[in-house]
Amino acid sequence: QVSPVESGGGLVQAGDSMRLTCVASGHLFSTYAMAWFRQAPGKEREFVAAIGWLERNVDYDDSVKGRFIISRDNDKNKVNLQMNSLKPEDRAVYFCAARPKGIECRQWRYNYWGQGTEVTVSS
């Protein structure tokens, strides 16, 4: 079992960069697939990016591909989401999630969730 905790949200301008961090306490962190989801105001939560225990195994939603980079540091139980060229439509609460085994883009396949961190992008 892991307990994700997100940090790094805030207010930025369009075109800026921001880095979100998720620290997941618990054992065997390196065996978990980790993901970021987001929920914009008035919308359902959606998949952003995921990374497997092997860093080469990653997946991105098309809306962030080429702008966001997900990475992990298993020694520190940490997952990062580097967000570049931010757009107003990236505004959302970003959630970190974990599941055993392989990466998934379907949120119902994730067992453990953080409380979220809010990202606001002004135009």
N, C-alpha and C positions, 0 to 999 in steps of 0.2 A: 504494500500500500504506500502511496505517495500523497503528499499534500502540497499542491502548487500554490505559490504566492507571487502575484505579478507586481511589477513596479516599473516606473519610467514614463508614465503617461503625463499629459499636460497640454498646453496650448502652443501651437506653432503656426507659422504662416505657410501658405501654399508654396511648394517648391523646396521647403526645408526638409531636414532629416530628423529622425528620432529613433532611439533605441529602447525597445522594451526588453525587460528581463523577467524571467520566471525562475524562481528557486523552488525546487521540489524536495522537501524533506522526506526521508524514508529510506528504506533499504532497497538495494538492487535498482537504483535509478537508471543505470545504464541499460537495463533490460526493457525499459519502457519506451514506447513510441510517444513522442511529445508533439503537441499541435497548438496552434493559435487559431482561435475563432474570434469573430467580432459581431457586435449587435449595434446597428445604427438606430437612432431614435425612430420609433414607429415601425421598425422592420424586424424580421426574424433573425436569429443568430445564424451566421454563415461561416463557412470554412475559409481560412486564410492560407495557412501553410502547415506542413507537418514534417517531422524528421524522425527517422528510425534510429535504432541504437547504433547503426553504422551511419556515419554522417553523409555518406554518398547517397543514401536513400532519402530523397526529399520529394515533396510535392507542393505545388502552389496553385492557388486559384488563378485563373486567367487575369483577373482584375489587378493582381499585384505582381504577376510574373515580370521579371526584369527590373522591378523597383524594390521589392522586399527580399531580404535574405534571412533564412532561418539557420541557426547554428546551435551547437550544444557543447558543453564542457562537462563531461561525465565526472571528472575529478571534483568539480564544485557543485554537482547536482543542478546545473544551470542550463537554461535554454534562452537564447536571445532571438529577438526579431529586429533586424535592422531595417528601418523603413526610410526609403529615399524618395525624393520627388513627390512628396505628399500632396494629395489633392483634397479639396473640401469633402469629396465623397468618401474619403478614408475616415472621416469622423465617426467614432463609434466607441463603445466599451469593448476592450480587447480582453479575451479570456484565454488562459493557459489550461490545457487539458492533457491528461495522460492515460495511456492504456497499455496493458501488457502486449507483447508481440508487435505485429507490424503496423505500419501507418495506415490511416483511414481518413477519408474526408467526411465521413458521416458522423455527426456529433453524437448520435445515440450509441456509437461504439466506444465512446470514451467513458471511463469509469470515474475519473477524478478530475475535479474542476477547481480553479481558483475563483476568487471573488470578482476579479476583473479590474482593469485600470482604464481610465477614460482618456481618450485622445481627441483633441479638438483641433481642427485645421481651419484657419481663417483664410478667406479669399483675398 
